[in-house]
Every structure is written in structure tokens, then in C-alpha cells.
Amino acid sequence: MEVVEGARFTLRLDRAEAANVAYQFEVELGGGRRSGTVSIELAAGAVAVASEPAVPEWLESTIVGLVRSLWRARRDPQTAAPWPRRLTRWRHPNGAQVR
């Protein structure tokens, strides 16, 4: 399926260590494909996204929000599930509520 508007992206778990977690991501935009990494520092919840060329700001914000929600769900080590190995999502540039 070709993406005309918005983006389809997949995050694949690269590493899950005691201090941080990193995902490799691939993005399919209407204008082509891009890839990069997103990592989260577990102590503070700080998220860093790196890609060349950079993904659009709306998409970077979406990826950061998704990874932070994963982090929030795993803050308690007693009840935390393992980090997902792969996540695939689609988002419209105007938000998830657009149909």
C-alpha cells in the first residue's frame, strides 16, 4: 500500500539495557522512505530522535509521544512488561482523528 498522505512507521527494538532503550525506525512518507533511531534514557524519560534527512516535525512528535507512552507503562520494574520488539503505526499529518 502506497502512502499518499501521512506516514506509516515501524519501530524495531535495537537494544534494551538497564539505562536506556533504543529502537531503529523506518518511515514511509508520500515522498519516500526514511530511517533513523529513537532512544530513551530510562531514569529521566528523555527521548532522542536521529535521522538523516530529518523526519517532519509532526512525525517526530508522534514517535516521541509513542516511545514516552511505552516508557510510562514500564516505570515500575515489578509490573513492567518487556519492551515491544516491533510496533507499526500510521498517522495523518493533521492528527490521528482525521478520517
C-alpha positions as CSV (number, residue, x, y, z in Angstrom):
1,M,0.0,0.0,0.0
2,E,1.5,3.3,-1.0
3,V,1.3,6.2,1.4
4,V,-0.1,9.4,-0.2
5,E,-0.8,11.4,2.9
6,G,0.6,10.9,6.4
7,A,3.2,8.3,7.3
8,R,3.4,4.6,8.1
9,F,6.3,3.9,10.5
10,T,7.7,0.8,12.1
11,L,9.9,0.7,15.3
12,R,12.1,-2.3,15.8
13,L,13.8,-2.9,19.2
14,D,17.6,-2.5,18.8
15,R,18.6,-2.8,22.4
16,A,17.1,-2.7,25.9
17,E,19.7,-2.1,28.6
18,A,19.4,-1.1,32.3
19,A,19.9,2.7,31.5
20,N,18.4,3.1,28.0
21,V,16.4,1.5,25.3
22,A,16.8,2.1,21.5
23,Y,14.7,1.4,18.5
24,Q,15.5,1.6,14.8
25,F,12.7,3.0,12.8
26,E,11.6,3.1,9.1
27,V,9.2,5.6,7.8
28,E,7.2,5.5,4.6
29,L,6.1,9.0,3.6
30,G,4.3,10.2,0.5
31,G,7.7,11.5,-0.7
32,G,9.8,8.3,0.0
33,R,11.3,6.3,2.8
34,R,13.5,7.4,5.7
35,S,15.1,5.7,8.6
36,G,16.7,6.5,11.9
37,T,16.9,5.8,15.6
38,V,15.0,6.7,18.7
39,S,16.3,6.2,22.2
40,I,15.0,6.8,25.6
41,E,17.0,7.4,28.8
42,L,15.1,5.3,31.4
43,A,15.9,7.3,34.5
44,A,14.6,10.6,33.2
45,G,12.4,9.6,30.2
46,A,14.4,11.8,27.8
47,V,13.8,10.8,24.2
48,A,16.2,11.5,21.3
49,V,15.4,11.0,17.6
50,A,18.1,10.9,15.0
51,S,17.5,10.5,11.2
52,E,19.1,11.9,8.1
53,P,17.3,13.5,6.4
54,A,15.2,14.6,9.3
55,V,11.6,13.4,9.5
56,P,8.9,16.1,9.5
57,E,8.3,17.7,12.9
58,W,4.7,16.3,13.3
59,L,6.0,12.8,12.7
60,E,9.0,13.2,15.1
61,S,6.5,14.4,17.8
62,T,4.3,11.4,17.1
63,I,7.3,9.0,17.5
64,V,8.5,10.7,20.7
65,G,4.9,10.5,22.2
66,L,4.7,6.8,21.4
67,V,8.0,6.0,22.9
68,R,7.3,8.1,26.0
69,S,4.0,6.2,26.5
70,L,5.9,2.9,26.3
71,W,8.3,4.3,29.0
72,R,5.5,5.4,31.3
73,A,4.0,2.0,31.2
74,R,7.3,0.4,32.2
75,R,8.4,2.8,35.1
76,D,7.6,0.2,37.8
77,P,10.0,-2.7,37.3
78,Q,7.8,-5.0,39.4
79,T,4.9,-4.8,36.9
80,A,6.6,-3.8,33.7
81,A,6.1,-5.9,30.6
82,P,9.1,-6.4,28.2
83,W,9.7,-3.7,25.7
84,P,7.8,-4.5,22.4
85,R,10.0,-5.9,19.7
86,R,8.2,-4.2,16.9
87,L,5.5,-1.5,16.6
88,T,3.8,-0.3,13.3
89,R,1.6,2.7,13.2
90,W,0.1,5.1,10.6
91,R,-0.6,8.8,11.3
92,H,-2.1,11.5,9.2
93,P,-0.1,14.8,9.4
94,N,-3.2,16.6,10.8
95,G,-3.6,14.1,13.7
96,A,-4.9,10.6,14.4
97,Q,-8.5,11.7,14.4
98,V,-8.6,12.6,10.6
99,R,-10.6,10.1,8.6
